[in-house]
Every structure is written in structure tokens, then in C-alpha cells.
């Protein structure tokens, strides 16, 4: 079975394209496909508990794995305890592991 990896580097709170991208990830998850979303670079802003990001919340509710890059958090001064419930801190190494898996289909925005 394929697994889908969506990597979001833009802040969905500032970029409508990022919101649409997360909606695409949600559509794939609703089709009962395994989905992992990684928030990297400015996408890390959407991981904050106070960030209003409906697509992020819908992804979590639908059972997608949503992770945020720990380095991106550090660079933006976001402490892990300030993350929205359900979001895990991840690493680039984990992204590489997923990409090395022949069953993972990846898309980067």
C-alpha cells in the first residue's frame, strides 16, 4: 500500500496556496490513504496551538499524522509545548526515512 507524504514549507496563515495544499492532503486522507504531513520552514507556524488552520485540524481529526520539523521550531522561537494537540515534533531524518521507503509518494510545496 502506498503512503503519502505532504511537505508544507509555506505558512498557511499567509499563503492561500498552502491552505489548498493541505486540503489536497485531506482529500487523500479521506480516500482512506495513509497520509503524513510535515510542516517545515515557515509551515511550522501552522503547528502552534493558537494558529487558526482548519485544514490542519481536519487532517488530525481524519487520522493523518501531522509533524513539524524541530529545527524549524527552534529557528522561529516556537517551543514544543506550544504546539496544537496531536502534532508531533519530527526531524529531517524521519522525512528521509519516509522518502527512502519505496511505497511513499511525496509532494513538496
BAMARMI-512890 format. One record per atom (N, C-alpha, C): residue number from 1; residue in one letter; chain; atom name; y, x, z. Coordinates in pm, 1 decimal, padded with zeros to 6 digits. Example, Ala and Ser with C-alpha at 12.3 -4.5 7.8 and 13.67 -1.06 7.14 Angstrom:
2
+------+------+-------+------+----------+----------+----------+
: resi : resn : chain : name :       yy :       xx :       zz :
+------+------+-------+------+----------+----------+----------+
:    1 :    A :     A :    N : -00569.0 :  01319.0 :  00780.0 :
:    1 :    A :     A :   CA : -00450.0 :  01230.0 :  00780.0 :
:    1 :    A :     A :    C : -00330.0 :  01320.0 :  00780.0 :
:    2 :    S :     A :    N : -00225.0 :  01285.0 :  00708.0 :
:    2 :    S :     A :   CA : -00106.0 :  01367.0 :  00714.0 :
:    2 :    S :     A :    C :  00003.0 :  01290.0 :  00787.0 :
+------+------+-------+------+----------+----------+----------+
END
This chain:
109
+------+------+-------+------+----------+----------+----------+
: resi : resn : chain : name :       yy :       xx :       zz :
+------+------+-------+------+----------+----------+----------+
:    1 :    X :     A :    N : -00117.1 :  00083.6 :  00000.0 :
:    1 :    X :     A :   CA :  00000.0 :  00000.0 :  00000.0 :
:    1 :    X :     A :    C :  00124.4 :  00088.9 :  00000.0 :
:    2 :    X :     A :    N :  00222.8 :  00048.8 : -00075.5 :
:    2 :    X :     A :   CA :  00348.3 :  00122.5 : -00079.8 :
:    2 :    X :     A :    C :  00431.7 :  00095.8 :  00044.5 :
:    3 :    X :     A :    N :  00513.6 :  00191.7 :  00075.3 :
:    3 :    X :     A :   CA :  00612.9 :  00177.8 :  00181.1 :
:    3 :    X :     A :    C :  00747.3 :  00207.9 :  00116.8 :
:    4 :    X :     A :    N :  00849.5 :  00138.5 :  00158.9 :
:    4 :    X :     A :   CA :  00982.1 :  00156.7 :  00101.4 :
:    4 :    X :     A :    C :  01074.2 :  00222.9 :  00202.3 :
:    5 :    X :     A :    N :  01144.8 :  00324.6 :  00155.6 :
:    5 :    X :     A :   CA :  01241.1 :  00397.4 :  00236.0 :
:    5 :    X :     A :    C :  01378.5 :  00379.3 :  00172.7 :
:    6 :    X :     A :    N :  01468.2 :  00316.4 :  00246.1 :
:    6 :    X :     A :   CA :  01606.0 :  00297.3 :  00201.5 :
:    6 :    X :     A :    C :  01694.5 :  00387.4 :  00287.3 :
:    7 :    X :     A :    N :  01767.0 :  00476.9 :  00222.8 :
:    7 :    X :     A :   CA :  01855.5 :  00568.7 :  00293.5 :
:    7 :    X :     A :    C :  01998.7 :  00527.4 :  00263.0 :
:    8 :    X :     A :    N :  02071.6 :  00493.0 :  00367.9 :
:    8 :    X :     A :   CA :  02210.2 :  00447.2 :  00351.3 :
:    8 :    X :     A :    C :  02305.9 :  00550.6 :  00410.1 :
:    9 :    X :     A :    N :  02392.4 :  00605.0 :  00324.5 :
:    9 :    X :     A :   CA :  02487.7 :  00706.7 :  00368.8 :
:    9 :    X :     A :    C :  02630.8 :  00653.7 :  00378.8 :
:   10 :    X :     A :    N :  02652.5 :  00531.9 :  00337.1 :
:   10 :    X :     A :   CA :  02787.1 :  00473.4 :  00342.7 :
:   10 :    X :     A :    C :  02797.6 :  00378.7 :  00461.3 :
:   11 :    X :     A :    N :  02917.0 :  00361.5 :  00510.1 :
:   11 :    X :     A :   CA :  02942.8 :  00272.7 :  00622.5 :
:   11 :    X :     A :    C :  02948.6 :  00128.9 :  00571.0 :
:   12 :    X :     A :    N :  02851.1 :  00043.3 :  00605.1 :
:   12 :    X :     A :   CA :  02852.4 : -00094.7 :  00556.6 :
:   12 :    X :     A :    C :  02974.7 : -00173.5 :  00602.3 :
:   13 :    X :     A :    N :  03042.3 : -00123.7 :  00705.2 :
:   13 :    X :     A :   CA :  03160.8 : -00192.0 :  00754.3 :
:   13 :    X :     A :    C :  03282.1 : -00163.8 :  00666.0 :
:   14 :    X :     A :    N :  03272.4 : -00063.1 :  00579.4 :
:   14 :    X :     A :   CA :  03382.1 : -00026.6 :  00490.8 :
:   14 :    X :     A :    C :  03347.4 : -00039.0 :  00343.3 :
:   15 :    X :     A :    N :  03220.2 : -00041.8 :  00309.6 :
:   15 :    X :     A :   CA :  03175.8 : -00037.7 :  00170.1 :
:   15 :    X :     A :    C :  03087.5 : -00158.8 :  00140.5 :
:   16 :    X :     A :    N :  03138.1 : -00249.9 :  00059.8 :
:   16 :    X :     A :   CA :  03059.5 : -00370.2 :  00026.2 :
:   16 :    X :     A :    C :  02928.9 : -00334.9 : -00044.2 :
:   17 :    X :     A :    N :  02927.5 : -00225.5 : -00117.4 :
:   17 :    X :     A :   CA :  02804.4 : -00181.0 : -00183.1 :
:   17 :    X :     A :    C :  02695.5 : -00149.7 : -00082.5 :
:   18 :    X :     A :    N :  02735.1 : -00097.2 :  00032.8 :
:   18 :    X :     A :   CA :  02638.0 : -00066.6 :  00137.0 :
:   18 :    X :     A :    C :  02577.4 : -00194.7 :  00193.4 :
:   19 :    X :     A :    N :  02659.0 : -00297.0 :  00208.8 :
:   19 :    X :     A :   CA :  02607.9 : -00426.2 :  00256.6 :
:   19 :    X :     A :    C :  02506.6 : -00483.3 :  00157.0 :
:   20 :    X :     A :    N :  02539.8 : -00476.8 :  00029.0 :
:   20 :    X :     A :   CA :  02449.0 : -00526.6 : -00074.2 :
:   20 :    X :     A :    C :  02319.4 : -00445.8 : -00075.0 :
:   21 :    X :     A :    N :  02330.3 : -00316.0 : -00051.9 :
:   21 :    X :     A :   CA :  02213.7 : -00229.1 : -00048.4 :
:   21 :    X :     A :    C :  02121.0 : -00269.0 :  00066.7 :
:   22 :    X :     A :    N :  02177.0 : -00293.9 :  00184.1 :
:   22 :    X :     A :   CA :  02095.5 : -00336.8 :  00297.6 :
:   22 :    X :     A :    C :  02034.2 : -00474.5 :  00272.9 :
:   23 :    X :     A :    N :  02105.1 : -00560.4 :  00201.0 :
:   23 :    X :     A :   CA :  02049.6 : -00691.4 :  00163.4 :
:   23 :    X :     A :    C :  01928.8 : -00672.2 :  00070.4 :
:   24 :    X :     A :    N :  01934.7 : -00573.4 : -00017.9 :
:   24 :    X :     A :   CA :  01820.4 : -00544.6 : -00105.5 :
:   24 :    X :     A :    C :  01700.3 : -00500.9 : -00021.8 :
:   25 :    X :     A :    N :  01725.2 : -00414.7 :  00076.5 :
:   25 :    X :     A :   CA :  01617.0 : -00373.0 :  00166.7 :
:   25 :    X :     A :    C :  01558.7 : -00494.0 :  00238.9 :
:   26 :    X :     A :    N :  01643.6 : -00586.0 :  00278.0 :
:   26 :    X :     A :   CA :  01598.0 : -00707.5 :  00345.7 :
:   26 :    X :     A :    C :  01512.7 : -00792.9 :  00252.2 :
:   27 :    X :     A :    N :  01552.2 : -00804.6 :  00127.3 :
:   27 :    X :     A :   CA :  01472.3 : -00880.1 :  00030.3 :
:   27 :    X :     A :    C :  01332.3 : -00820.6 :  00015.9 :
:   28 :    X :     A :    N :  01324.3 : -00687.7 :  00011.4 :
:   28 :    X :     A :   CA :  01193.4 : -00621.1 :  00000.3 :
:   28 :    X :     A :    C :  01110.6 : -00649.2 :  00125.1 :
:   29 :    X :     A :    N :  01173.6 : -00643.3 :  00241.2 :
:   29 :    X :     A :   CA :  01100.6 : -00671.0 :  00366.4 :
:   29 :    X :     A :    C :  01053.3 : -00815.3 :  00371.2 :
:   30 :    X :     A :    N :  01137.2 : -00907.3 :  00324.2 :
:   30 :    X :     A :   CA :  01098.5 : -01049.0 :  00322.2 :
:   30 :    X :     A :    C :  00982.8 : -01075.1 :  00226.1 :
:   31 :    X :     A :    N :  00962.9 : -00983.6 :  00130.7 :
:   31 :    X :     A :   CA :  00847.9 : -00993.2 :  00040.6 :
:   31 :    X :     A :    C :  00723.7 : -00934.0 :  00106.7 :
:   32 :    X :     A :    N :  00732.0 : -00910.9 :  00237.0 :
:   32 :    X :     A :   CA :  00622.5 : -00861.8 :  00320.5 :
:   32 :    X :     A :    C :  00583.0 : -00717.9 :  00289.1 :
:   33 :    X :     A :    N :  00678.2 : -00638.8 :  00244.3 :
:   33 :    X :     A :   CA :  00654.8 : -00496.6 :  00219.8 :
:   33 :    X :     A :    C :  00705.2 : -00417.3 :  00340.0 :
:   34 :    X :     A :    N :  00636.9 : -00307.6 :  00375.2 :
:   34 :    X :     A :   CA :  00685.3 : -00222.5 :  00484.5 :
:   34 :    X :     A :    C :  00816.0 : -00153.2 :  00443.3 :
:   35 :    X :     A :    N :  00916.9 : -00163.1 :  00527.5 :
:   35 :    X :     A :   CA :  01048.4 : -00107.0 :  00496.4 :
:   35 :    X :     A :    C :  01098.1 : -00023.8 :  00614.1 :
:   36 :    X :     A :    N :  01145.2 :  00095.8 :  00581.5 :
:   36 :    X :     A :   CA :  01216.8 :  00180.0 :  00677.2 :
:   36 :    X :     A :    C :  01355.7 :  00202.3 :  00621.4 :
:   37 :    X :     A :    N :  01457.0 :  00179.4 :  00703.7 :
:   37 :    X :     A :   CA :  01595.6 :  00205.3 :  00665.4 :
:   37 :    X :     A :    C :  01644.7 :  00320.3 :  00751.4 :
:   38 :    X :     A :    N :  01699.4 :  00422.5 :  00686.5 :
:   38 :    X :     A :   CA :  01759.9 :  00534.6 :  00757.3 :
:   38 :    X :     A :    C :  01909.4 :  00530.6 :  00735.6 :
:   39 :    X :     A :    N :  01983.1 :  00531.3 :  00844.3 :
:   39 :    X :     A :   CA :  02128.9 :  00537.6 :  00839.6 :
:   39 :    X :     A :    C :  02167.8 :  00683.4 :  00859.9 :
:   40 :    X :     A :    N :  02226.9 :  00743.2 :  00757.6 :
:   40 :    X :     A :   CA :  02267.1 :  00883.3 :  00762.5 :
:   40 :    X :     A :    C :  02416.6 :  00893.3 :  00731.7 :
:   41 :    X :     A :    N :  02472.5 :  01010.5 :  00755.5 :
:   41 :    X :     A :   CA :  02613.9 :  01035.2 :  00729.1 :
:   41 :    X :     A :    C :  02698.8 :  00920.3 :  00784.6 :
:   42 :    X :     A :    N :  02789.6 :  00861.3 :  00705.6 :
:   42 :    X :     A :   CA :  02875.5 :  00752.7 :  00755.7 :
:   42 :    X :     A :    C :  02799.1 :  00622.9 :  00779.9 :
:   43 :    X :     A :    N :  02679.4 :  00611.8 :  00728.5 :
:   43 :    X :     A :   CA :  02597.3 :  00494.9 :  00756.7 :
:   43 :    X :     A :    C :  02564.0 :  00483.0 :  00904.2 :
:   44 :    X :     A :    N :  02575.5 :  00593.3 :  00978.5 :
:   44 :    X :     A :   CA :  02547.0 :  00592.6 :  01122.4 :
:   44 :    X :     A :    C :  02639.6 :  00498.1 :  01198.9 :
:   45 :    X :     A :    N :  02757.3 :  00470.8 :  01145.7 :
:   45 :    X :     A :   CA :  02849.0 :  00379.3 :  01214.2 :
:   45 :    X :     A :    C :  02787.4 :  00240.6 :  01231.4 :
:   46 :    X :     A :    N :  02701.8 :  00199.9 :  01139.0 :
:   46 :    X :     A :   CA :  02640.1 :  00067.3 :  01146.2 :
:   46 :    X :     A :    C :  02534.3 :  00058.1 :  01255.4 :
:   47 :    X :     A :    N :  02497.5 :  00170.0 :  01315.6 :
:   47 :    X :     A :   CA :  02395.7 :  00169.4 :  01420.9 :
:   47 :    X :     A :    C :  02453.1 :  00134.5 :  01557.6 :
:   48 :    X :     A :    N :  02584.5 :  00137.9 :  01571.4 :
:   48 :    X :     A :   CA :  02647.2 :  00111.3 :  01701.8 :
:   48 :    X :     A :    C :  02625.0 : -00033.5 :  01745.8 :
:   49 :    X :     A :    N :  02608.9 : -00051.6 :  01874.2 :
:   49 :    X :     A :   CA :  02585.4 : -00185.7 :  01928.9 :
:   49 :    X :     A :    C :  02699.2 : -00281.0 :  01894.8 :
:   50 :    X :     A :    N :  02820.7 : -00234.2 :  01893.0 :
:   50 :    X :     A :   CA :  02934.6 : -00321.5 :  01866.2 :
:   50 :    X :     A :    C :  02963.6 : -00344.8 :  01719.4 :
:   51 :    X :     A :    N :  02892.7 : -00277.0 :  01631.6 :
:   51 :    X :     A :   CA :  02917.4 : -00291.0 :  01488.2 :
:   51 :    X :     A :    C :  02863.5 : -00425.1 :  01438.9 :
:   52 :    X :     A :    N :  02946.3 : -00497.4 :  01367.3 :
:   52 :    X :     A :   CA :  02900.6 : -00624.8 :  01310.4 :
:   52 :    X :     A :    C :  02840.4 : -00595.9 :  01174.3 :
:   53 :    X :     A :    N :  02710.0 : -00605.8 :  01168.9 :
:   53 :    X :     A :   CA :  02638.6 : -00578.1 :  01044.1 :
:   53 :    X :     A :    C :  02521.3 : -00675.8 :  01035.9 :
:   54 :    X :     A :    N :  02546.3 : -00788.4 :  00972.8 :
:   54 :    X :     A :   CA :  02446.2 : -00894.8 :  00967.4 :
:   54 :    X :     A :    C :  02317.1 : -00850.7 :  00899.8 :
:   55 :    X :     A :    N :  02328.0 : -00770.7 :  00793.0 :
:   55 :    X :     A :   CA :  02207.8 : -00726.3 :  00722.5 :
:   55 :    X :     A :    C :  02123.0 : -00636.3 :  00812.3 :
:   56 :    X :     A :    N :  02187.4 : -00551.3 :  00890.5 :
:   56 :    X :     A :   CA :  02113.2 : -00465.1 :  00984.1 :
:   56 :    X :     A :    C :  02036.2 : -00549.7 :  01084.1 :
:   57 :    X :     A :    N :  02103.3 : -00648.8 :  01140.2 :
:   57 :    X :     A :   CA :  02039.1 : -00735.9 :  01238.1 :
:   57 :    X :     A :    C :  01924.8 : -00815.1 :  01175.9 :
:   58 :    X :     A :    N :  01944.1 : -00860.6 :  01053.4 :
:   58 :    X :     A :   CA :  01839.0 : -00936.1 :  00984.4 :
:   58 :    X :     A :    C :  01719.9 : -00846.3 :  00953.5 :
:   59 :    X :     A :    N :  01745.2 : -00720.6 :  00918.5 :
:   59 :    X :     A :   CA :  01636.4 : -00625.8 :  00893.3 :
:   59 :    X :     A :    C :  01552.9 : -00605.4 :  01019.7 :
:   60 :    X :     A :    N :  01620.3 : -00586.5 :  01131.7 :
:   60 :    X :     A :   CA :  01548.5 : -00569.4 :  01258.7 :
:   60 :    X :     A :    C :  01467.4 : -00693.7 :  01292.6 :
:   61 :    X :     A :    N :  01527.0 : -00810.3 :  01274.2 :
:   61 :    X :     A :   CA :  01457.9 : -00936.1 :  01304.2 :
:   61 :    X :     A :    C :  01337.8 : -00956.9 :  01212.8 :
:   62 :    X :     A :    N :  01345.4 : -00904.7 :  01090.3 :
:   62 :    X :     A :   CA :  01236.7 : -00920.4 :  00993.6 :
:   62 :    X :     A :    C :  01126.0 : -00816.7 :  01012.5 :
:   63 :    X :     A :    N :  01144.6 : -00726.1 :  01108.1 :
:   63 :    X :     A :   CA :  01039.4 : -00628.2 :  01136.3 :
:   63 :    X :     A :    C :  01052.6 : -00497.0 :  01062.7 :
:   64 :    X :     A :    N :  01166.7 : -00472.0 :  01000.7 :
:   64 :    X :     A :   CA :  01188.4 : -00342.2 :  00935.7 :
:   64 :    X :     A :    C :  01214.2 : -00237.4 :  01043.4 :
:   65 :    X :     A :    N :  01179.7 : -00114.3 :  01013.0 :
:   65 :    X :     A :   CA :  01212.5 : -00002.8 :  01100.6 :
:   65 :    X :     A :    C :  01351.9 :  00046.5 :  01061.0 :
:   66 :    X :     A :    N :  01444.5 :  00047.2 :  01156.2 :
:   66 :    X :     A :   CA :  01580.5 :  00094.6 :  01129.3 :
:   66 :    X :     A :    C :  01605.0 :  00215.2 :  01218.8 :
:   67 :    X :     A :    N :  01635.7 :  00326.7 :  01154.9 :
:   67 :    X :     A :   CA :  01658.6 :  00451.8 :  01226.7 :
:   67 :    X :     A :    C :  01792.7 :  00510.1 :  01187.0 :
:   68 :    X :     A :    N :  01846.3 :  00589.6 :  01275.0 :
:   68 :    X :     A :   CA :  01972.9 :  00657.3 :  01247.5 :
:   68 :    X :     A :    C :  01951.8 :  00806.7 :  01270.1 :
:   69 :    X :     A :    N :  02008.6 :  00885.7 :  01184.4 :
:   69 :    X :     A :   CA :  01996.8 :  01030.2 :  01192.2 :
:   69 :    X :     A :    C :  02069.4 :  01082.7 :  01316.6 :
:   70 :    X :     A :    N :  01998.3 :  01155.1 :  01400.8 :
:   70 :    X :     A :   CA :  02055.5 :  01208.7 :  01523.2 :
:   70 :    X :     A :    C :  02172.6 :  01301.9 :  01497.5 :
:   71 :    X :     A :    N :  02165.0 :  01382.5 :  01393.1 :
:   71 :    X :     A :   CA :  02275.2 :  01473.8 :  01359.6 :
:   71 :    X :     A :    C :  02399.6 :  01394.8 :  01320.8 :
:   72 :    X :     A :    N :  02381.6 :  01286.9 :  01244.7 :
:   72 :    X :     A :   CA :  02495.5 :  01203.2 :  01205.0 :
:   72 :    X :     A :    C :  02561.9 :  01141.7 :  01327.8 :
:   73 :    X :     A :    N :  02481.3 :  01103.1 :  01426.6 :
:   73 :    X :     A :   CA :  02537.3 :  01050.1 :  01550.4 :
:   73 :    X :     A :    C :  02623.5 :  01154.7 :  01620.5 :
:   74 :    X :     A :    N :  02569.0 :  01275.3 :  01634.6 :
:   74 :    X :     A :   CA :  02642.9 :  01383.9 :  01700.2 :
:   74 :    X :     A :    C :  02774.8 :  01411.9 :  01629.5 :
:   75 :    X :     A :    N :  02770.4 :  01420.8 :  01497.7 :
:   75 :    X :     A :   CA :  02889.9 :  01452.6 :  01419.2 :
:   75 :    X :     A :    C :  02998.3 :  01346.4 :  01432.7 :
:   76 :    X :     A :    N :  02958.0 :  01224.6 :  01463.0 :
:   76 :    X :     A :   CA :  03053.6 :  01113.8 :  01472.9 :
:   76 :    X :     A :    C :  03082.9 :  01073.7 :  01617.0 :
:   77 :    X :     A :    N :  03027.9 :  01149.3 :  01711.4 :
:   77 :    X :     A :   CA :  03054.6 :  01123.4 :  01852.7 :
:   77 :    X :     A :    C :  02995.8 :  00993.3 :  01903.8 :
:   78 :    X :     A :    N :  02885.2 :  00950.7 :  01844.5 :
:   78 :    X :     A :   CA :  02819.3 :  00827.3 :  01887.6 :
:   78 :    X :     A :    C :  02701.3 :  00865.2 :  01976.4 :
:   79 :    X :     A :    N :  02703.6 :  00819.7 :  02099.6 :
:   79 :    X :     A :   CA :  02595.2 :  00850.4 :  02192.8 :
:   79 :    X :     A :    C :  02476.2 :  00756.6 :  02168.3 :
:   80 :    X :     A :    N :  02354.5 :  00806.9 :  02177.7 :
:   80 :    X :     A :   CA :  02235.7 :  00723.9 :  02153.6 :
:   80 :    X :     A :    C :  02229.5 :  00597.6 :  02239.0 :
:   81 :    X :     A :    N :  02281.8 :  00602.6 :  02360.0 :
:   81 :    X :     A :   CA :  02277.8 :  00483.9 :  02445.1 :
:   81 :    X :     A :    C :  02372.4 :  00374.0 :  02397.2 :
:   82 :    X :     A :    N :  02454.7 :  00403.1 :  02297.9 :
:   82 :    X :     A :   CA :  02547.8 :  00303.9 :  02242.9 :
:   82 :    X :     A :    C :  02493.0 :  00235.9 :  02117.8 :
:   83 :    X :     A :    N :  02365.5 :  00261.3 :  02085.7 :
:   83 :    X :     A :   CA :  02305.3 :  00202.8 :  01965.1 :
:   83 :    X :     A :    C :  02267.0 :  00057.3 :  01987.9 :
:   84 :    X :     A :    N :  02264.5 : -00017.1 :  01879.0 :
:   84 :    X :     A :   CA :  02218.3 : -00155.5 :  01883.7 :
:   84 :    X :     A :    C :  02070.7 : -00158.4 :  01922.8 :
:   85 :    X :     A :    N :  02029.0 : -00261.3 :  01995.8 :
:   85 :    X :     A :   CA :  01887.9 : -00272.2 :  02033.9 :
:   85 :    X :     A :    C :  01797.3 : -00271.3 :  01910.4 :
:   86 :    X :     A :    N :  01689.8 : -00195.4 :  01920.5 :
:   86 :    X :     A :   CA :  01592.3 : -00189.4 :  01812.2 :
:   86 :    X :     A :    C :  01610.1 : -00072.9 :  01717.5 :
:   87 :    X :     A :    N :  01724.9 : -00006.4 :  01723.5 :
:   87 :    X :     A :   CA :  01749.2 :  00108.8 :  01636.0 :
:   87 :    X :     A :    C :  01701.5 :  00234.2 :  01706.2 :
:   88 :    X :     A :    N :  01626.3 :  00314.8 :  01633.3 :
:   88 :    X :     A :   CA :  01571.9 :  00438.2 :  01688.2 :
:   88 :    X :     A :    C :  01645.8 :  00557.7 :  01628.9 :
:   89 :    X :     A :    N :  01655.4 :  00663.5 :  01707.4 :
:   89 :    X :     A :   CA :  01712.3 :  00788.5 :  01657.0 :
:   89 :    X :     A :    C :  01602.9 :  00861.6 :  01582.1 :
:   90 :    X :     A :    N :  01634.0 :  00903.9 :  01462.1 :
:   90 :    X :     A :   CA :  01538.8 :  00975.9 :  01378.7 :
:   90 :    X :     A :    C :  01592.9 :  01111.5 :  01339.6 :
:   91 :    X :     A :    N :  01524.6 :  01173.9 :  01246.6 :
:   91 :    X :     A :   CA :  01564.4 :  01307.2 :  01203.6 :
:   91 :    X :     A :    C :  01537.7 :  01323.9 :  01054.3 :
:   92 :    X :     A :    N :  01599.8 :  01424.3 :  00999.0 :
:   92 :    X :     A :   CA :  01576.1 :  01456.3 :  00858.7 :
:   92 :    X :     A :    C :  01429.4 :  01493.5 :  00838.0 :
:   93 :    X :     A :    N :  01369.4 :  01556.9 :  00936.6 :
:   93 :    X :     A :   CA :  01228.1 :  01594.2 :  00925.3 :
:   93 :    X :     A :    C :  01140.5 :  01470.2 :  00903.9 :
:   94 :    X :     A :    N :  01172.5 :  01361.0 :  00972.1 :
:   94 :    X :     A :   CA :  01096.6 :  01237.9 :  00954.3 :
:   94 :    X :     A :    C :  01116.2 :  01182.9 :  00813.2 :
:   95 :    X :     A :    N :  01237.4 :  01191.2 :  00761.5 :
:   95 :    X :     A :   CA :  01263.8 :  01147.8 :  00623.6 :
:   95 :    X :     A :    C :  01179.6 :  01229.7 :  00526.8 :
:   96 :    X :     A :    N :  01174.5 :  01360.9 :  00548.5 :
:   96 :    X :     A :   CA :  01094.6 :  01448.6 :  00461.4 :
:   96 :    X :     A :    C :  00947.3 :  01409.9 :  00468.3 :
:   97 :    X :     A :    N :  00898.1 :  01381.6 :  00588.0 :
:   97 :    X :     A :   CA :  00758.2 :  01339.1 :  00602.3 :
:   97 :    X :     A :    C :  00731.2 :  01211.2 :  00523.4 :
:   98 :    X :     A :    N :  00823.4 :  01116.3 :  00531.0 :
:   98 :    X :     A :   CA :  00805.9 :  00992.0 :  00455.2 :
:   98 :    X :     A :    C :  00808.9 :  01018.0 :  00305.4 :
:   99 :    X :     A :    N :  00900.2 :  01104.8 :  00262.6 :
:   99 :    X :     A :   CA :  00910.5 :  01135.2 :  00119.5 :
:   99 :    X :     A :    C :  00787.1 :  01209.1 :  00067.5 :
:  100 :    X :     A :    N :  00725.9 :  01288.3 :  00153.6 :
:  100 :    X :     A :   CA :  00606.8 :  01363.5 :  00112.5 :
:  100 :    X :     A :    C :  00484.4 :  01274.0 :  00099.7 :
:  101 :    X :     A :    N :  00488.9 :  01157.6 :  00159.7 :
:  101 :    X :     A :   CA :  00379.3 :  01061.8 :  00151.4 :
:  101 :    X :     A :    C :  00381.9 :  00999.9 :  00011.0 :
:  102 :    X :     A :    N :  00276.8 :  01014.8 : -00060.0 :
:  102 :    X :     A :   CA :  00271.2 :  00965.5 : -00198.5 :
:  102 :    X :     A :    C :  00288.1 :  00815.0 : -00211.8 :
:  103 :    X :     A :    N :  00274.2 :  00740.9 : -00103.3 :
:  103 :    X :     A :   CA :  00286.2 :  00594.7 : -00110.7 :
:  103 :    X :     A :    C :  00428.9 :  00546.1 : -00083.7 :
:  104 :    X :     A :    N :  00520.4 :  00637.5 : -00050.4 :
:  104 :    X :     A :   CA :  00657.1 :  00597.4 : -00017.7 :
:  104 :    X :     A :    C :  00744.4 :  00593.8 : -00141.6 :
:  105 :    X :     A :    N :  00812.4 :  00482.6 : -00158.6 :
:  105 :    X :     A :   CA :  00911.3 :  00467.5 : -00265.5 :
:  105 :    X :     A :    C :  01048.7 :  00473.4 : -00200.0 :
:  106 :    X :     A :    N :  01129.8 :  00568.3 : -00243.0 :
:  106 :    X :     A :   CA :  01257.4 :  00591.3 : -00176.1 :
:  106 :    X :     A :    C :  01375.4 :  00561.0 : -00267.8 :
:  107 :    X :     A :    N :  01481.3 :  00507.9 : -00205.2 :
:  107 :    X :     A :   CA :  01605.7 :  00480.7 : -00275.1 :
:  107 :    X :     A :    C :  01718.2 :  00527.8 : -00183.2 :
:  108 :    X :     A :    N :  01815.6 :  00599.2 : -00238.7 :
:  108 :    X :     A :   CA :  01927.0 :  00652.9 : -00159.1 :
:  108 :    X :     A :    C :  02057.0 :  00593.9 : -00209.2 :
:  109 :    X :     A :    N :  02140.2 :  00551.3 : -00115.0 :
:  109 :    X :     A :   CA :  02273.5 :  00501.1 : -00151.6 :
:  109 :    X :     A :    C :  02377.2 :  00576.5 : -00070.7 :
+------+------+-------+------+----------+----------+----------+
END
